Amino acid sequence: MIIIYTSPGCASCRKAKKWLQDNRISFIEKNIFSNILKDAEIKYLLSRCENGTEDIISVRSKAFQSMRKDLDDFSINELVKFIRENPTILKRPILLTKTTMVVGYDDDEITAITPENLRTVRKQVHDREQEFRIEQYKHMMKTEL
C-alpha cells in the first residue's frame, strides 16, 4: 500500500495521484493540512530520509525562512513540533511504501514505487514488445533485399 502526502492546489500532487490512478495502484491520500500529522508519523518520515532532513523539508519555504535558523540547530523534538505546526515546510508530494520513499513528482523516480509484481509484468510486456519489433525489423530487411 502506498501513502501519499499531499496538499490542495499542488500540481505535483495532482500529477502523482493521476499517475497512481492511471497505473491502477491503490493508495491512501493524506492531506497535510486537513490531517494534522502526529509526532510519531513525522519522526517516521524523518527516519526514512536517506540524505538528511532536507529530503522532505523545503528550506526555501517562507515558514522555514522566517525562522532564521539552520536545520542543524533543531533538536529532533523541536523539528517535529515545527513541522506539525508548519506543514507547509514539507516538500510535496511524499509517496511512501514499506521500502521506498519518493519526494516530489518526477516521471522516472515515481516508477520506483511500482509494486514488484507490476514491475515484473511490465518488464515481460516490454520484452515481448521488443522481440516483436526486432522480428518486424528482420522481416522488413528480408523483403527489402
N, CA, C and O atoms as CSV, one atom per row, in Angstrom:
chain,resi,resn,atom,element,x,y,z
A,1,MET,N,N,0.846,-1.183,0.000
A,1,MET,CA,C,0.000,0.000,0.000
A,1,MET,C,C,0.889,1.244,0.000
A,1,MET,O,O,1.940,1.283,0.640
A,2,ILE,N,N,0.443,2.231,-0.720
A,2,ILE,CA,C,1.177,3.487,-0.832
A,2,ILE,C,C,0.417,4.569,-0.076
A,2,ILE,O,O,-0.804,4.684,-0.183
A,3,ILE,N,N,1.162,5.354,0.686
A,3,ILE,CA,C,0.600,6.535,1.337
A,3,ILE,C,C,1.173,7.730,0.590
A,3,ILE,O,O,2.379,7.813,0.360
A,4,ILE,N,N,0.306,8.642,0.217
A,4,ILE,CA,C,0.769,9.844,-0.473
A,4,ILE,C,C,0.337,11.063,0.339
A,4,ILE,O,O,-0.849,11.279,0.591
A,5,TYR,N,N,1.327,11.846,0.738
A,5,TYR,CA,C,1.090,13.080,1.492
A,5,TYR,C,C,0.960,14.208,0.478
A,5,TYR,O,O,1.859,14.430,-0.333
A,6,THR,N,N,-0.159,14.916,0.529
A,6,THR,CA,C,-0.463,15.937,-0.465
A,6,THR,C,C,-0.910,17.232,0.202
A,6,THR,O,O,-1.068,17.320,1.419
A,7,SER,N,N,-1.105,18.231,-0.654
A,7,SER,CA,C,-1.736,19.477,-0.208
A,7,SER,C,C,-2.619,19.973,-1.348
A,7,SER,O,O,-2.350,19.691,-2.516
A,8,PRO,N,N,-3.674,20.714,-1.006
A,8,PRO,CA,C,-4.556,21.229,-2.053
A,8,PRO,C,C,-3.810,22.230,-2.933
A,8,PRO,O,O,-2.978,22.998,-2.452
A,9,GLY,N,N,-4.114,22.209,-4.192
A,9,GLY,CA,C,-3.509,23.167,-5.105
A,9,GLY,C,C,-2.106,22.805,-5.558
A,9,GLY,O,O,-1.481,23.578,-6.285
A,10,CYS,N,N,-1.601,21.668,-5.156
A,10,CYS,CA,C,-0.245,21.255,-5.517
A,10,CYS,C,C,-0.277,20.497,-6.849
A,10,CYS,O,O,-0.821,19.395,-6.926
A,11,ALA,N,N,0.301,21.084,-7.886
A,11,ALA,CA,C,0.292,20.462,-9.217
A,11,ALA,C,C,1.039,19.131,-9.219
A,11,ALA,O,O,0.601,18.179,-9.865
A,12,SER,N,N,2.145,19.055,-8.513
A,12,SER,CA,C,2.912,17.810,-8.452
A,12,SER,C,C,2.112,16.707,-7.756
A,12,SER,O,O,2.209,15.536,-8.124
A,13,CYS,N,N,1.334,17.083,-6.764
A,13,CYS,CA,C,0.489,16.110,-6.065
A,13,CYS,C,C,-0.571,15.564,-7.014
A,13,CYS,O,O,-0.837,14.362,-7.027
A,14,ARG,N,N,-1.175,16.446,-7.808
A,14,ARG,CA,C,-2.186,16.003,-8.777
A,14,ARG,C,C,-1.565,15.057,-9.806
A,14,ARG,O,O,-2.170,14.049,-10.168
A,15,LYS,N,N,-0.357,15.383,-10.276
A,15,LYS,CA,C,0.317,14.513,-11.246
A,15,LYS,C,C,0.610,13.140,-10.646
A,15,LYS,O,O,0.414,12.115,-11.299
A,16,ALA,N,N,1.076,13.128,-9.412
A,16,ALA,CA,C,1.403,11.856,-8.757
A,16,ALA,C,C,0.143,11.012,-8.567
A,16,ALA,O,O,0.162,9.808,-8.823
A,17,LYS,N,N,-0.943,11.629,-8.123
A,17,LYS,CA,C,-2.191,10.884,-7.936
A,17,LYS,C,C,-2.710,10.358,-9.269
A,17,LYS,O,O,-3.198,9.230,-9.346
A,18,LYS,N,N,-2.608,11.168,-10.310
A,18,LYS,CA,C,-3.055,10.721,-11.639
A,18,LYS,C,C,-2.205,9.556,-12.109
A,18,LYS,O,O,-2.736,8.599,-12.674
A,19,TRP,N,N,-0.895,9.612,-11.890
A,19,TRP,CA,C,-0.011,8.509,-12.293
A,19,TRP,C,C,-0.410,7.236,-11.560
A,19,TRP,O,O,-0.489,6.169,-12.168
A,20,LEU,N,N,-0.662,7.340,-10.258
A,20,LEU,CA,C,-1.080,6.173,-9.483
A,20,LEU,C,C,-2.403,5.615,-10.007
A,20,LEU,O,O,-2.552,4.403,-10.162
A,21,GLN,N,N,-3.354,6.496,-10.278
A,21,GLN,CA,C,-4.656,6.058,-10.791
A,21,GLN,C,C,-4.514,5.429,-12.176
A,21,GLN,O,O,-5.092,4.376,-12.445
A,22,ASP,N,N,-3.745,6.073,-13.052
A,22,ASP,CA,C,-3.542,5.546,-14.408
A,22,ASP,C,C,-2.887,4.171,-14.392
A,22,ASP,O,O,-3.136,3.345,-15.269
A,23,ASN,N,N,-2.052,3.935,-13.393
A,23,ASN,CA,C,-1.347,2.656,-13.292
A,23,ASN,C,C,-2.062,1.678,-12.356
A,23,ASN,O,O,-1.523,0.632,-11.995
A,24,ARG,N,N,-3.292,2.048,-11.972
A,24,ARG,CA,C,-4.140,1.196,-11.133
A,24,ARG,C,C,-3.433,0.740,-9.857
A,24,ARG,O,O,-3.497,-0.427,-9.470
A,25,ILE,N,N,-2.765,1.687,-9.224
A,25,ILE,CA,C,-2.073,1.420,-7.971
A,25,ILE,C,C,-2.877,2.083,-6.853
A,25,ILE,O,O,-3.087,3.296,-6.861
A,26,SER,N,N,-3.317,1.279,-5.901
A,26,SER,CA,C,-4.131,1.835,-4.814
A,26,SER,C,C,-3.252,2.625,-3.847
A,26,SER,O,O,-2.076,2.318,-3.650
A,27,PHE,N,N,-3.852,3.640,-3.258
A,27,PHE,CA,C,-3.106,4.499,-2.340
A,27,PHE,C,C,-4.036,5.114,-1.318
A,27,PHE,O,O,-5.253,5.170,-1.499
A,28,ILE,N,N,-3.432,5.568,-0.249
A,28,ILE,CA,C,-4.142,6.335,0.775
A,28,ILE,C,C,-3.584,7.749,0.703
A,28,ILE,O,O,-2.375,7.961,0.791
A,29,GLU,N,N,-4.476,8.703,0.544
A,29,GLU,CA,C,-4.043,10.107,0.479
A,29,GLU,C,C,-4.187,10.762,1.842
A,29,GLU,O,O,-5.206,10.619,2.517
A,30,LYS,N,N,-3.142,11.482,2.231
A,30,LYS,CA,C,-3.180,12.249,3.476
A,30,LYS,C,C,-2.877,13.702,3.143
A,30,LYS,O,O,-1.749,14.061,2.805
A,31,ASN,N,N,-3.901,14.517,3.246
A,31,ASN,CA,C,-3.741,15.947,3.041
A,31,ASN,C,C,-3.072,16.502,4.303
A,31,ASN,O,O,-3.629,16.406,5.396
A,32,ILE,N,N,-1.891,17.077,4.151
A,32,ILE,CA,C,-1.117,17.513,5.323
A,32,ILE,C,C,-1.727,18.720,6.039
A,32,ILE,O,O,-1.302,19.070,7.141
A,33,PHE,N,N,-2.722,19.354,5.413
A,33,PHE,CA,C,-3.369,20.490,6.055
A,33,PHE,C,C,-4.654,20.098,6.765
A,33,PHE,O,O,-4.984,20.663,7.807
A,34,SER,N,N,-5.381,19.140,6.213
A,34,SER,CA,C,-6.628,18.742,6.873
A,34,SER,C,C,-6.424,17.583,7.848
A,34,SER,O,O,-7.272,17.348,8.710
A,35,ASN,N,N,-5.323,16.865,7.726
A,35,ASN,CA,C,-4.979,15.790,8.668
A,35,ASN,C,C,-3.696,16.177,9.387
A,35,ASN,O,O,-2.606,16.049,8.830
A,36,ILE,N,N,-3.819,16.644,10.606
A,36,ILE,CA,C,-2.630,17.051,11.357
A,36,ILE,C,C,-1.766,15.821,11.588
A,36,ILE,O,O,-2.231,14.808,12.110
A,37,LEU,N,N,-0.511,15.924,11.194
A,37,LEU,CA,C,0.409,14.802,11.337
A,37,LEU,C,C,0.767,14.598,12.801
A,37,LEU,O,O,1.027,15.554,13.532
A,38,LYS,N,N,0.775,13.358,13.209
A,38,LYS,CA,C,1.154,13.011,14.580
A,38,LYS,C,C,2.679,13.008,14.695
A,38,LYS,O,O,3.388,12.795,13.711
A,39,ASP,N,N,3.164,13.247,15.903
A,39,ASP,CA,C,4.611,13.293,16.127
A,39,ASP,C,C,5.294,12.016,15.645
A,39,ASP,O,O,6.340,12.079,14.999
A,40,ALA,N,N,4.713,10.863,15.953
A,40,ALA,CA,C,5.315,9.583,15.559
A,40,ALA,C,C,5.394,9.464,14.036
A,40,ALA,O,O,6.359,8.922,13.498
A,41,GLU,N,N,4.378,9.971,13.353
A,41,GLU,CA,C,4.353,9.925,11.888
A,41,GLU,C,C,5.446,10.823,11.300
A,41,GLU,O,O,6.122,10.441,10.345
A,42,ILE,N,N,5.611,11.995,11.865
A,42,ILE,CA,C,6.654,12.916,11.403
A,42,ILE,C,C,8.032,12.307,11.648
A,42,ILE,O,O,8.904,12.362,10.780
A,43,LYS,N,N,8.223,11.727,12.834
A,43,LYS,CA,C,9.506,11.087,13.138
A,43,LYS,C,C,9.781,9.943,12.172
A,43,LYS,O,O,10.921,9.742,11.752
A,44,TYR,N,N,8.746,9.196,11.819
A,44,TYR,CA,C,8.920,8.099,10.870
A,44,TYR,C,C,9.339,8.639,9.500
A,44,TYR,O,O,10.250,8.103,8.868
A,45,LEU,N,N,8.674,9.695,9.049
A,45,LEU,CA,C,9.051,10.291,7.762
A,45,LEU,C,C,10.504,10.771,7.798
A,45,LEU,O,O,11.258,10.552,6.849
A,46,LEU,N,N,10.885,11.415,8.876
A,46,LEU,CA,C,12.263,11.897,9.005
A,46,LEU,C,C,13.252,10.734,9.022
A,46,LEU,O,O,14.350,10.835,8.474
A,47,SER,N,N,12.857,9.637,9.649
A,47,SER,CA,C,13.757,8.471,9.716
A,47,SER,C,C,13.953,7.814,8.356
A,47,SER,O,O,14.944,7.117,8.141
A,48,ARG,N,N,13.017,8.031,7.440
A,48,ARG,CA,C,13.112,7.430,6.110
A,48,ARG,C,C,13.955,8.264,5.145
A,48,ARG,O,O,14.224,7.825,4.027
A,49,CYS,N,N,14.369,9.445,5.556
A,49,CYS,CA,C,15.207,10.300,4.703
A,49,CYS,C,C,16.593,9.682,4.582
A,49,CYS,O,O,17.253,9.413,5.586
A,50,GLU,N,N,17.022,9.463,3.362
A,50,GLU,CA,C,18.329,8.850,3.134
A,50,GLU,C,C,19.458,9.871,3.142
A,50,GLU,O,O,20.593,9.541,3.486
A,51,ASN,N,N,19.153,11.103,2.766
A,51,ASN,CA,C,20.195,12.120,2.630
A,51,ASN,C,C,20.041,13.253,3.630
A,51,ASN,O,O,20.542,14.353,3.398
A,52,GLY,N,N,19.363,13.002,4.724
A,52,GLY,CA,C,19.143,14.039,5.716
A,52,GLY,C,C,17.752,14.636,5.607
A,52,GLY,O,O,17.001,14.342,4.677
A,53,THR,N,N,17.432,15.464,6.555
A,53,THR,CA,C,16.080,16.004,6.649
A,53,THR,C,C,15.696,16.904,5.473
A,53,THR,O,O,14.509,17.126,5.231
A,54,GLU,N,N,16.675,17.419,4.747
A,54,GLU,CA,C,16.352,18.259,3.590
A,54,GLU,C,C,15.712,17.461,2.467
A,54,GLU,O,O,15.240,18.042,1.490
A,55,ASP,N,N,15.688,16.123,2.588
A,55,ASP,CA,C,14.966,15.303,1.615
A,55,ASP,C,C,13.494,15.677,1.594
A,55,ASP,O,O,12.867,15.678,0.535
A,56,ILE,N,N,12.933,15.998,2.771
A,56,ILE,CA,C,11.500,16.299,2.833
A,56,ILE,C,C,11.188,17.716,3.307
A,56,ILE,O,O,10.035,18.142,3.252
A,57,ILE,N,N,12.190,18.446,3.766
A,57,ILE,CA,C,11.953,19.798,4.264
A,57,ILE,C,C,12.437,20.821,3.241
A,57,ILE,O,O,13.581,20.784,2.788
A,58,SER,N,N,11.543,21.724,2.894
A,58,SER,CA,C,11.886,22.787,1.962
A,58,SER,C,C,12.461,23.962,2.745
A,58,SER,O,O,11.734,24.715,3.393
A,59,VAL,N,N,13.766,24.098,2.669
A,59,VAL,CA,C,14.411,25.204,3.391
A,59,VAL,C,C,14.152,26.536,2.694
A,59,VAL,O,O,14.476,27.595,3.233
A,60,ARG,N,N,13.567,26.486,1.492
A,60,ARG,CA,C,13.217,27.715,0.771
A,60,ARG,C,C,11.807,28.199,1.100
A,60,ARG,O,O,11.404,29.276,0.660
A,61,SER,N,N,11.055,27.413,1.868
A,61,SER,CA,C,9.677,27.805,2.196
A,61,SER,C,C,9.686,29.050,3.078
A,61,SER,O,O,10.630,29.293,3.830
A,62,LYS,N,N,8.612,29.830,2.969
A,62,LYS,CA,C,8.512,31.059,3.761
A,62,LYS,C,C,8.542,30.757,5.254
A,62,LYS,O,O,9.176,31.477,6.024
A,63,ALA,N,N,7.860,29.698,5.660
A,63,ALA,CA,C,7.814,29.350,7.092
A,63,ALA,C,C,9.212,29.042,7.615
A,63,ALA,O,O,9.577,29.454,8.716
A,64,PHE,N,N,9.977,28.325,6.831
A,64,PHE,CA,C,11.324,27.989,7.288
A,64,PHE,C,C,12.230,29.221,7.268
A,64,PHE,O,O,13.000,29.443,8.202
A,65,GLN,N,N,12.138,30.007,6.219
A,65,GLN,CA,C,12.952,31.218,6.101
A,65,GLN,C,C,12.680,32.174,7.260
A,65,GLN,O,O,13.594,32.841,7.745
A,66,SER,N,N,11.427,32.240,7.702
A,66,SER,CA,C,11.088,33.170,8.779
A,66,SER,C,C,11.731,32.768,10.111
A,66,SER,O,O,11.871,33.601,11.007
A,67,MET,N,N,12.118,31.511,10.244
A,67,MET,CA,C,12.749,31.042,11.482
A,67,MET,C,C,14.167,31.574,11.643
A,67,MET,O,O,14.649,31.736,12.764
A,68,ARG,N,N,14.827,31.842,10.537
A,68,ARG,CA,C,16.221,32.310,10.558
A,68,ARG,C,C,17.088,31.363,11.400
A,68,ARG,O,O,17.903,31.784,12.221
A,69,LYS,N,N,16.873,30.085,11.159
A,69,LYS,CA,C,17.559,29.056,11.907
A,69,LYS,C,C,17.989,27.969,10.925
A,69,LYS,O,O,17.299,27.728,9.934
A,70,ASP,N,N,19.092,27.326,11.180
A,70,ASP,CA,C,19.575,26.243,10.342
A,70,ASP,C,C,18.927,24.938,10.797
A,70,ASP,O,O,18.592,24.792,11.973
A,71,LEU,N,N,18.750,23.998,9.890
A,71,LEU,CA,C,18.169,22.704,10.266
A,71,LEU,C,C,18.960,22.016,11.370
A,71,LEU,O,O,18.390,21.355,12.238
A,72,ASP,N,N,20.257,22.175,11.330
A,72,ASP,CA,C,21.112,21.533,12.339
A,72,ASP,C,C,20.919,22.114,13.733
A,72,ASP,O,O,21.328,21.503,14.721
A,73,ASP,N,N,20.305,23.283,13.823
A,73,ASP,CA,C,20.091,23.920,15.120
A,73,ASP,C,C,18.888,23.349,15.874
A,73,ASP,O,O,18.715,23.626,17.061
A,74,PHE,N,N,18.055,22.553,15.193
A,74,PHE,CA,C,16.867,21.978,15.807
A,74,PHE,C,C,17.194,20.642,16.462
A,74,PHE,O,O,17.958,19.847,15.914
A,75,SER,N,N,16.625,20.399,17.615
A,75,SER,CA,C,16.641,19.034,18.164
A,75,SER,C,C,15.554,18.281,17.391
A,75,SER,O,O,14.740,18.908,16.713
A,76,ILE,N,N,15.529,16.984,17.480
A,76,ILE,CA,C,14.522,16.215,16.759
A,76,ILE,C,C,13.117,16.593,17.220
A,76,ILE,O,O,12.207,16.715,16.401
A,77,ASN,N,N,12.940,16.779,18.521
A,77,ASN,CA,C,11.613,17.147,19.033
A,77,ASN,C,C,11.196,18.548,18.597
A,77,ASN,O,O,10.023,18.786,18.309
A,78,GLU,N,N,12.151,19.476,18.547
A,78,GLU,CA,C,11.845,20.830,18.062
A,78,GLU,C,C,11.451,20.790,16.583
A,78,GLU,O,O,10.519,21.474,16.160
A,79,LEU,N,N,12.171,19.982,15.810
A,79,LEU,CA,C,11.880,19.875,14.385
A,79,LEU,C,C,10.505,19.253,14.164
A,79,LEU,O,O,9.741,19.721,13.321
A,80,VAL,N,N,10.194,18.218,14.903
A,80,VAL,CA,C,8.884,17.568,14.791
A,80,VAL,C,C,7.774,18.565,15.111
A,80,VAL,O,O,6.786,18.659,14.383
A,81,LYS,N,N,7.940,19.299,16.189
A,81,LYS,CA,C,6.941,20.298,16.576
A,81,LYS,C,C,6.804,21.374,15.494
A,81,LYS,O,O,5.693,21.786,15.161
A,82,PHE,N,N,7.933,21.822,14.952
A,82,PHE,CA,C,7.909,22.859,13.914
A,82,PHE,C,C,7.179,22.352,12.664
A,82,PHE,O,O,6.401,23.089,12.060
A,83,ILE,N,N,7.425,21.113,12.281
A,83,ILE,CA,C,6.746,20.542,11.104
A,83,ILE,C,C,5.248,20.420,11.377
A,83,ILE,O,O,4.431,20.774,10.527
A,84,ARG,N,N,4.889,19.923,12.551
A,84,ARG,CA,C,3.471,19.773,12.895
A,84,ARG,C,C,2.754,21.113,12.827
A,84,ARG,O,O,1.630,21.199,12.332
A,85,GLU,N,N,3.407,22.158,13.325
A,85,GLU,CA,C,2.788,23.488,13.353
A,85,GLU,C,C,2.897,24.225,12.019
A,85,GLU,O,O,2.147,25.169,11.768
A,86,ASN,N,N,3.828,23.798,11.162
A,86,ASN,CA,C,4.060,24.457,9.867
A,86,ASN,C,C,4.197,23.417,8.756
A,86,ASN,O,O,5.285,23.258,8.203
A,87,PRO,N,N,3.131,22.713,8.421
A,87,PRO,CA,C,3.246,21.652,7.426
A,87,PRO,C,C,3.667,22.144,6.041
A,87,PRO,O,O,4.063,21.347,5.190
A,88,THR,N,N,3.583,23.462,5.818
A,88,THR,CA,C,3.997,23.989,4.512
A,88,THR,C,C,5.491,23.784,4.252
A,88,THR,O,O,5.928,23.895,3.106
A,89,ILE,N,N,6.274,23.491,5.273
A,89,ILE,CA,C,7.709,23.297,5.042
A,89,ILE,C,C,8.014,21.928,4.434
A,89,ILE,O,O,9.135,21.681,3.989
A,90,LEU,N,N,7.010,21.032,4.413
A,90,LEU,CA,C,7.237,19.722,3.807
A,90,LEU,C,C,7.168,19.811,2.288
A,90,LEU,O,O,6.268,20.438,1.730
A,91,LYS,N,N,8.120,19.183,1.636
A,91,LYS,CA,C,8.061,19.060,0.189
A,91,LYS,C,C,6.907,18.122,-0.134
A,91,LYS,O,O,6.576,17.237,0.654
A,92,ARG,N,N,6.296,18.324,-1.303
A,92,ARG,CA,C,5.148,17.515,-1.668
A,92,ARG,C,C,5.192,17.148,-3.135
A,92,ARG,O,O,5.770,17.873,-3.944
A,93,PRO,N,N,4.595,16.049,-3.476
A,93,PRO,CA,C,4.038,15.007,-2.623
A,93,PRO,C,C,5.150,14.149,-2.012
A,93,PRO,O,O,6.285,14.147,-2.488
A,94,ILE,N,N,4.804,13.436,-0.968
A,94,ILE,CA,C,5.683,12.420,-0.402
A,94,ILE,C,C,4.948,11.100,-0.593
A,94,ILE,O,O,3.854,10.909,-0.062
A,95,LEU,N,N,5.550,10.193,-1.352
A,95,LEU,CA,C,4.963,8.878,-1.589
A,95,LEU,C,C,5.763,7.864,-0.796
A,95,LEU,O,O,6.990,7.812,-0.882
A,96,LEU,N,N,5.061,7.068,-0.032
A,96,LEU,CA,C,5.720,6.184,0.907
A,96,LEU,C,C,5.196,4.758,0.776
A,96,LEU,O,O,3.987,4.526,0.792
A,97,THR,N,N,6.122,3.804,0.647
A,97,THR,CA,C,5.787,2.385,0.711
A,97,THR,C,C,6.623,1.794,1.842
A,97,THR,O,O,7.350,2.517,2.524
A,98,LYS,N,N,6.520,0.483,2.040
A,98,LYS,CA,C,7.322,-0.155,3.089
A,98,LYS,C,C,8.813,0.013,2.838
A,98,LYS,O,O,9.596,0.125,3.781
A,99,THR,N,N,9.205,0.030,1.573
A,99,THR,CA,C,10.631,0.037,1.253
A,99,THR,C,C,11.121,1.293,0.542
A,99,THR,O,O,12.329,1.509,0.440
A,100,THR,N,N,10.213,2.119,0.052
A,100,THR,CA,C,10.617,3.245,-0.792
A,100,THR,C,C,9.918,4.526,-0.372
A,100,THR,O,O,8.769,4.520,0.069
A,101,MET,N,N,10.656,5.639,-0.524
A,101,MET,CA,C,10.064,6.952,-0.331
A,101,MET,C,C,10.479,7.809,-1.522
A,101,MET,O,O,11.661,7.922,-1.844
A,102,VAL,N,N,9.483,8.410,-2.167
A,102,VAL,CA,C,9.731,9.309,-3.293
A,102,VAL,C,C,9.157,10.665,-2.916
A,102,VAL,O,O,8.008,10.769,-2.486
A,103,VAL,N,N,9.968,11.698,-3.083
A,103,VAL,CA,C,9.543,13.051,-2.727
A,103,VAL,C,C,9.488,13.886,-4.002
A,103,VAL,O,O,10.432,13.909,-4.792
A,104,GLY,N,N,8.367,14.565,-4.182
A,104,GLY,CA,C,8.164,15.343,-5.387
A,104,GLY,C,C,7.666,14.452,-6.506
A,104,GLY,O,O,7.515,13.243,-6.332
A,105,TYR,N,N,7.412,15.058,-7.658
A,105,TYR,CA,C,6.960,14.267,-8.799
A,105,TYR,C,C,8.003,14.341,-9.898
A,105,TYR,O,O,8.380,15.422,-10.350
A,106,ASP,N,N,8.455,13.188,-10.311
A,106,ASP,CA,C,9.382,13.058,-11.427
A,106,ASP,C,C,8.948,11.808,-12.187
A,106,ASP,O,O,8.734,10.754,-11.588
A,107,ASP,N,N,8.817,11.930,-13.519
A,107,ASP,CA,C,8.331,10.810,-14.337
A,107,ASP,C,C,9.129,9.531,-14.128
A,107,ASP,O,O,8.558,8.440,-14.136
A,108,ASP,N,N,10.434,9.648,-13.942
A,108,ASP,CA,C,11.267,8.459,-13.785
A,108,ASP,C,C,11.278,7.957,-12.346
A,108,ASP,O,O,11.153,6.756,-12.105
A,109,GLU,N,N,11.427,8.861,-11.401
A,109,GLU,CA,C,11.543,8.447,-9.999
A,109,GLU,C,C,10.280,7.802,-9.456
A,109,GLU,O,O,10.358,6.913,-8.609
A,110,ILE,N,N,9.119,8.235,-9.928
A,110,ILE,CA,C,7.869,7.704,-9.381
A,110,ILE,C,C,7.723,6.215,-9.676
A,110,ILE,O,O,7.019,5.506,-8.957
A,111,THR,N,N,8.375,5.743,-10.717
A,111,THR,CA,C,8.272,4.314,-11.039
A,111,THR,C,C,8.906,3.447,-9.959
A,111,THR,O,O,8.654,2.243,-9.917
A,112,ALA,N,N,9.719,4.026,-9.091
A,112,ALA,CA,C,10.347,3.264,-8.010
A,112,ALA,C,C,9.319,2.723,-7.024
A,112,ALA,O,O,9.602,1.770,-6.298
A,113,ILE,N,N,8.138,3.316,-6.989
A,113,ILE,CA,C,7.124,2.841,-6.047
A,113,ILE,C,C,6.194,1.803,-6.667
A,113,ILE,O,O,5.279,1.312,-6.005
A,114,THR,N,N,6.426,1.469,-7.932
A,114,THR,CA,C,5.597,0.449,-8.571
A,114,THR,C,C,5.796,-0.878,-7.848
A,114,THR,O,O,6.932,-1.320,-7.674
A,115,PRO,N,N,4.717,-1.514,-7.429
A,115,PRO,CA,C,4.846,-2.802,-6.740
A,115,PRO,C,C,5.597,-3.824,-7.591
A,115,PRO,O,O,5.487,-3.826,-8.817
A,116,GLU,N,N,6.353,-4.681,-6.934
A,116,GLU,CA,C,7.215,-5.656,-7.605
A,116,GLU,C,C,6.452,-6.499,-8.620
A,116,GLU,O,O,6.949,-6.729,-9.723
A,117,ASN,N,N,5.248,-6.967,-8.267
A,117,ASN,CA,C,4.507,-7.811,-9.191
A,117,ASN,C,C,4.142,-7.059,-10.478
A,117,ASN,O,O,4.145,-7.653,-11.555
A,118,LEU,N,N,3.828,-5.756,-10.380
A,118,LEU,CA,C,3.536,-4.971,-11.579
A,118,LEU,C,C,4.794,-4.715,-12.394
A,118,LEU,O,O,4.750,-4.709,-13.624
A,119,ARG,N,N,5.927,-4.502,-11.704
A,119,ARG,CA,C,7.185,-4.300,-12.419
A,119,ARG,C,C,7.536,-5.523,-13.255
A,119,ARG,O,O,7.986,-5.392,-14.394
A,120,THR,N,N,7.331,-6.708,-12.695
A,120,THR,CA,C,7.640,-7.946,-13.397
A,120,THR,C,C,6.760,-8.087,-14.633
A,120,THR,O,O,7.253,-8.416,-15.712
A,121,VAL,N,N,5.469,-7.841,-14.482
A,121,VAL,CA,C,4.545,-7.942,-15.616
A,121,VAL,C,C,4.905,-6.924,-16.687
A,121,VAL,O,O,4.930,-7.252,-17.873
A,122,ARG,N,N,5.186,-5.685,-16.275
A,122,ARG,CA,C,5.534,-4.649,-17.255
A,122,ARG,C,C,6.828,-4.975,-17.980
A,122,ARG,O,O,6.948,-4.709,-19.176
A,123,LYS,N,N,7.794,-5.543,-17.281
A,123,LYS,CA,C,9.045,-5.926,-17.919
A,123,LYS,C,C,8.798,-7.021,-18.943
A,123,LYS,O,O,9.374,-6.992,-20.031
A,124,GLN,N,N,7.952,-7.983,-18.613
A,124,GLN,CA,C,7.640,-9.056,-19.556
A,124,GLN,C,C,6.961,-8.497,-20.799
A,124,GLN,O,O,7.294,-8.888,-21.918
A,125,VAL,N,N,6.016,-7.591,-20.612
A,125,VAL,CA,C,5.331,-6.968,-21.749
A,125,VAL,C,C,6.337,-6.180,-22.589
A,125,VAL,O,O,6.326,-6.260,-23.818
A,126,HIS,N,N,7.201,-5.422,-21.923
A,126,HIS,CA,C,8.211,-4.635,-22.628
A,126,HIS,C,C,9.137,-5.554,-23.435
A,126,HIS,O,O,9.443,-5.270,-24.594
A,127,ASP,N,N,9.581,-6.653,-22.817
A,127,ASP,CA,C,10.466,-7.602,-23.508
A,127,ASP,C,C,9.783,-8.199,-24.729
A,127,ASP,O,O,10.410,-8.344,-25.778
A,128,ARG,N,N,8.506,-8.548,-24.607
A,128,ARG,CA,C,7.762,-9.097,-25.755
A,128,ARG,C,C,7.628,-8.065,-26.867
A,128,ARG,O,O,7.761,-8.389,-28.047
A,129,GLU,N,N,7.364,-6.823,-26.479
A,129,GLU,CA,C,7.255,-5.760,-27.485
A,129,GLU,C,C,8.581,-5.577,-28.219
A,129,GLU,O,O,8.609,-5.398,-29.436
A,130,GLN,N,N,9.667,-5.623,-27.473
A,130,GLN,CA,C,10.993,-5.502,-28.085
A,130,GLN,C,C,11.236,-6.648,-29.063
A,130,GLN,O,O,11.704,-6.412,-30.177
A,131,GLU,N,N,10.928,-7.878,-28.670
A,131,GLU,CA,C,11.106,-9.042,-29.541
A,131,GLU,C,C,10.282,-8.888,-30.813
A,131,GLU,O,O,10.754,-9.194,-31.908
A,132,PHE,N,N,9.049,-8.413,-30.662
A,132,PHE,CA,C,8.171,-8.214,-31.816
A,132,PHE,C,C,8.763,-7.179,-32.772
A,132,PHE,O,O,8.759,-7.382,-33.986
A,133,ARG,N,N,9.273,-6.070,-32.228
A,133,ARG,CA,C,9.880,-5.035,-33.076
A,133,ARG,C,C,11.097,-5.571,-33.817
A,133,ARG,O,O,11.302,-5.259,-34.990
A,134,ILE,N,N,11.896,-6.368,-33.143
A,134,ILE,CA,C,13.081,-6.952,-33.772
A,134,ILE,C,C,12.660,-7.875,-34.911
A,134,ILE,O,O,13.245,-7.845,-35.993
A,135,GLU,N,N,11.651,-8.686,-34.662
A,135,GLU,CA,C,11.154,-9.591,-35.709
A,135,GLU,C,C,10.596,-8.807,-36.887
A,135,GLU,O,O,10.816,-9.179,-38.039
A,136,GLN,N,N,9.875,-7.724,-36.608
A,136,GLN,CA,C,9.344,-6.878,-37.682
A,136,GLN,C,C,10.491,-6.290,-38.501
A,136,GLN,O,O,10.436,-6.260,-39.730
A,137,TYR,N,N,11.515,-5.829,-37.819
A,137,TYR,CA,C,12.672,-5.237,-38.488
A,137,TYR,C,C,13.361,-6.275,-39.364
A,137,TYR,O,O,13.702,-5.979,-40.509
A,138,LYS,N,N,13.571,-7.481,-38.853
A,138,LYS,CA,C,14.214,-8.536,-39.625
A,138,LYS,C,C,13.387,-8.861,-40.862
A,138,LYS,O,O,13.927,-9.020,-41.956
A,139,HIS,N,N,12.068,-8.959,-40.679
A,139,HIS,CA,C,11.205,-9.253,-41.815
A,139,HIS,C,C,11.261,-8.147,-42.858
A,139,HIS,O,O,11.311,-8.416,-44.058
A,140,MET,N,N,11.252,-6.903,-42.396
A,140,MET,CA,C,11.325,-5.766,-43.302
A,140,MET,C,C,12.651,-5.794,-44.073
A,140,MET,O,O,12.670,-5.539,-45.277
A,141,MET,N,N,13.738,-6.097,-43.400
A,141,MET,CA,C,15.053,-6.127,-44.035
A,141,MET,C,C,15.122,-7.234,-45.095
A,141,MET,O,O,15.739,-7.041,-46.142
A,142,LYS,N,N,14.497,-8.391,-44.836
A,142,LYS,CA,C,14.497,-9.500,-45.796
A,142,LYS,C,C,13.721,-9.126,-47.056
A,142,LYS,O,O,14.130,-9.456,-48.169
A,143,THR,N,N,12.606,-8.439,-46.868
A,143,THR,CA,C,11.774,-8.102,-48.020
A,143,THR,C,C,12.381,-6.995,-48.847
A,143,THR,O,O,12.111,-6.901,-50.044
A,144,GLU,N,N,13.189,-6.162,-48.242
A,144,GLU,CA,C,13.820,-5.070,-48.982
A,144,GLU,C,C,15.019,-5.548,-49.768
A,144,GLU,O,O,15.408,-4.898,-50.739
A,145,LEU,N,N,15.620,-6.664,-49.382
A,145,LEU,CA,C,16.801,-7.174,-50.076
A,145,LEU,C,C,16.371,-7.828,-51.314
A,145,LEU,O,O,17.203,-8.336,-52.065
